Amino acid sequence: MTTSDGTVQGVTQIFGNQPRNRAFNVVLLAEGFTAAEQGAFDTAAAAFVTAFTGTPPFDELSPAVNVFRVNVASTDSGADDPASAGGTGAVVRTYFDATFGGNGIRRLLLVNATTALTVAAAQVPEVTTVLVVVNSTVYGGAGGSVGTYSLATGATEIAIHEMGHTAFGLADEYPYYAGGDETGHDHHPATEPSEPNVTIQSTRATLKWAWAVDAATAIPTMSNPDCSTVDSRPSPVPTGTVGAFEGAHYYHCGAYRPEFDCKMRNLSVPFCRVCRQVIWNRLWPLSVLDARARTPISVVARYPEHLDVFAVASDGRTMSDWWDQSVGWAGWFHVSGGFASPGGAGSPVTSVARYAGHLDLFVVGTDNRVWSAWWDQSTGWSGWFRIGSLVARPGSTVTVVSRYADHLDLFTTASDGRVMSTWWDARSGWAEWFQLGGGVAAPGATVTAVARYPFHLDVFTVGTDNRVWSTWWDERTGWAGWFQVGGQTARPDSTVTVVARHPDQLDLFTTAPDGRIVSTWWNARSGWGTWFQVSGGVASAGSPVTAVARYSDHLDLFVIGTDNRVYSTWWNESSGWAGWFHVAGGVGKPGGQVAAISRVAEHLDVFTVGTDSRVWSTWWDGSGGWAGGWFQVAVT
């Protein structure tokens, strides 16, 4: 009947690999299992994990979750079952003092919540929510500060329902308390419930979930014609319709639920849309991204104290996370329902900030068309829209340059390899796609571009002869013809990385067929230099070189090496090139990319996809050097 009636045997993590301080940590406590019955508890805990991770929306959000079981041996099996509540009258000695019959209702299964919370916190200090698993086949469960459920038929459904109360603050949506047509539950009191999935409001404008209601749906959607009893009629609208259905929160009338049915009303059905959204809002910020293996990461600093990061998930979703100095990392989210082409290494999301309050995104979609979305601080995210009718190479990159705030230039490769461009201007909108001077890129090659000043563009790619080619545009003369840059042979799928340290200087980097990292430069006074290998560096097959100019006489380079480690070197006008060094112990995917950005001159933020397909980051600061290690980009 107390903690003297058993012992805590220990904790085992049975699901998840998210760092505990960034996870939704579910702790399952054994109650009424003797020492000899701990195997039955282990089986029940495993069954919970299977059901939990298969239930929407937890199936999508499970990367944010860890589940732990705490084995506790009780002196006796089962739980108290008072005869006064219709039970057997059993009295047993268990660690958490479980008893059916709370408030005289046999199914209401209670435990000593203080003891349960104390044990959970001692075993898993980062605990988020606690469920006590009670070793009885009598039907029962409860929400509250801890959830409880028995091993009756449908046990895992009971568990997930009760977790809806305990972890997410959801209300019961059924229209009775003890069951049936009991008196005193005809009309809900006139006080608005605090839970997000029930309301006493019956007009569209005052519904908590008005955002989810279609304009054509009647409000109320279903009213009870006889408040003395539960309304047992079928739904008048299709399954999944969000509206206002009378009969909820233990009352026949005067309280409304979002859908006709929901797991908070009947165990055998899914959560309604409103409950799913509540759960999603709680868990998605904790989710780490399962990224596409070689997805390039795009990162933008709209201002020095803020970063926006974009990547593609393993299933092709276009994903974003952001960091702000005042709040840390927000958490990954799916940008406007977008999906990227899976061809090649997969089309990346590219991004640009034309000004501090605006972002433009581009991707080649699953239909191999070029798509765009935008975010503005005044309106939020737009939907994705198609740019023209160009059919792009599957998996190709859309390179974007903003020469000034009201203009964008785009470059990509068509399905037949032609180097294509279009542009957008605030005054005239989008232009038609056109081929750049007959240029054709090698299979897998990316088109890169830079604006040295607002009325000039330089464009680079690897051609079908595996040489580095360039063209340029100037407002005074238009497009030039393509020319070979020094005859350098490159890997067919390599990227020509270009940096303009100042308007009269270009630095180029790419990989030779044998993986050597090579560079050349152009200066307005002396023209093109000779290609050379950068400090003996060799890249992993398919890994591009990333370059950042923190100021006009300094460059930082990053790459995945042949051993799949993250390497860097730097050049300074006063000292020349440094040797390559391993960055903070980082390891990336073979052929992956390292993204880097300088928010301020004495700071670098670096990102890559690790061997676990998560997005990892580290940083360097002029005052303290490199951070002690890498961290997963998720939420802080």
Residue, then its C-alpha position, 0 to 999 in steps of 0.5 A: m500500500t506504500t513504497s515499502d510494498g516494493t522496490v525500484q529496480g532500474v530504468t531502460q530506454i526502449f525507444g528513441n535516440q534524441p538527446r534527453n534535454r531536447a526530447f519529449n521523454v515518456v516514462l512508463l512505470a510498472e505498478g502491481f507487477t511482482a518481481a516475477e512478473q517484470g517480463a510482463f511489464d517489459t512486454a506491455a511497455a514494448a506494446f505501448v511503443t508499437a502503438f504509440t509510434g503507429t498512431p498519427p501524429f506520433d508516427e511523424l513526430s516520433p524522432a522527437v520522443n524517447v521512451f523509458r520503462v522503469n521496472v518497479a517490483s510490487t509485493d502483490s499483483g494488480a490494484d485495489d478494486p473497491a466493492s463500493a465502486g462495483g469492484t471485487g473488493a480486492v486490496v493489494r500491496t503495491y508500490f504506487d498504491a493503485t486503486f480503481g473506483g476513483n470518485g465512485i467510478r470503477r474505471l477511474l484508475l488512480v495512483n499516488a501521483t507524488t510518488a510516481l512523479t518522484v520515482a520518474a524524476a529520479q530515474v529520468p531527470e528530464v522526464t516530460t510525461v509519466l504513464v503508470v502501467v497497472n497490472s490488471t485486466v480490469y478496464g481503467g485509466a486516468g489523466g492528471s499529473v500522471g496518466t494511468y492505464s490497465l492491461a485490459t483489452g485495448a490497453t495501448e488505446i487507453a494509454i494514448h487517450e490518457m496521455g492526451h490528457t496528461a501530456f497535451g491538456l486535451a479534454d474528454e469529448y464524450p458527453y457523459y461522466a459516469g456513463g449513460d444518461e446520468t442526471g446533472h449532465d444535461h447542460h454544460p455550465a456557462t464557463e468556457p473550458s480551458e482545454p483546446n478541444v472543447t468549447i461552449q461557443s457555438t458561433r464561427a467567430t468564437l470557435k477556438w478552432a475556427w482556423a480549421v473550419d471550412a466556410a461551407t460547414a454549418i456552425p453548429t454542425m450537429s445539435n442535440p435535440d434532447c438534452s436529457t440524453v446522449d445524442s446517438r444519431p450518426s454524423p450528418v457530415p463526412t468523416g473528418t469534417v471540422g465543425a461544432f458538434e454538441g455533446a462533449h466534456y461530460y455534458h449532453c448539451g452546451a459543450y461542443r467538440p471539433e469533429f463527430d469522433c476523436k480518440m478523446r471520445n472513442l478509443s478506436v478512432p484517430f485523433c481529430r484534426v484539432c487534437r492532432q494539431v495540439i500534439w503537433n505544436r508541442l512536439w514538432p519543435l523537438s524533432v530532429l531532421d532525418a535529412r536526405a543523405r547528401t542534401p546541401i544545406s542552405v543557410v541565410a543570415r538576414y541580420p547578424e543575430h539570426l540564421d535561417v537554415f533549409a534542408v531536404a528531409s529523407d522523404g523529400r520534404t522541404m524543411s527549415d529551422w531558424w536560430d535567433q540569438s534571443v531564443g535559440w533554435a526554433g525546431w524543424f518544420h515543413v515549409s508550405g507542404g513542398f517536396a524536392s526532386p529525388g534525382g541524383a543527390g536530390s534537389p536542394v532548397t536554395s534561399v536568399a534574403r533580398y532584405a532583412g524581412h524577406l526570404d525567397l526559396f527555390v527547389v526543383g520539385t518532384d515534377n522536375r519543374v522549378w518551384s518557389a515560395w517566400w516568407d515575409q515578416s508581415t504575412g508569413w509563408s506563402g504557398w509554393f508556385r511554379i516558375g514557368s514551364l521549364v523541365a529541369r534535370p532531376g535533382s538539379t540545383v536552382t542557383v539564385v542571386s539577388r543583385y539588389a532588393d527588387h531583383l532576382d536572377l535564377f540559374t539551373t540546368a534543363s533536362d537535356g543539360r542546357v544552362m538556363s536562366t530567368w529573372w524576376d523584377a518587382r516592376s515586371g514579374w518573372a521573365e521566360w526561361f532562356q538558354l545562356g549562350g548555348g551553354v550545356a552542363a555536364p551531367g550532375a554539374t551545378v550552375t553557380a553565379v555571383a554578382r560582383y556589383p549590382f549590374h554585373l553577373d559571373v556564371f560558372t559550370v562544368g561543361t560536357d567536356n568536364r572543363v570549367w566554363s564561364t560567361w558573364w552579363d553586364e547591363r551595358t553589354g548583355w551576355a558574353g559567350w562562354f569561355q574555358v577558365g584555364g583548361q582545368t578538368a573537373r569531376p563531371d558532377s562537381t560544383v564550381t564555387v565562386v567568391a567575390r571578395h571585392p568587386d574586382q576579384l573572383d576566387l574559384f574552387t572545384t575538384a579535379p577528376d582525382g579529387r584534388i581541391v583546386s583553385t584559380w582567381w581572376n583580378a580586373r588588373s591581371g586577369w585569370g591566374t593559373w589553377f593550383q591545388v589548395s594545400g594538398g587537399v583532396a575531397s570525398a567523391g561528390s563533395p563540393v568545396t564551400a568558401v566564405a570571405r569573412y572580409s576582403d583579404h581572407l577566405d575560409l574553405f570547408v569540404i568533406g575529405t576522403d575519410n569523410r571528416v569535415y576539413s577546413t583551411w584558410w587564406n589570408e593576404s598577409s600569410g597565404w594558405a594554411g594547411w587543412f585541419h579537422v574541424a572539431g571532430g566533425v564527420g559528414k556523409p560521403g560526398g556530402q556538403v559543408a555549409a558555412i556562413s559568416r554572420v559577422a566578420e569574426h564568426l563562422d557557423v558551419f553545418t553538415v549532414g552527419t553519418d546519422s542523417r541528422v543536421w549538425s552544426t559547430w561554430w568558430d569565433g574570433s574571441g574563442g576559436w572553434a566550439g568544443g564539438w558539434f550539436q544537432v540542429a533541432v531546438t534549444 
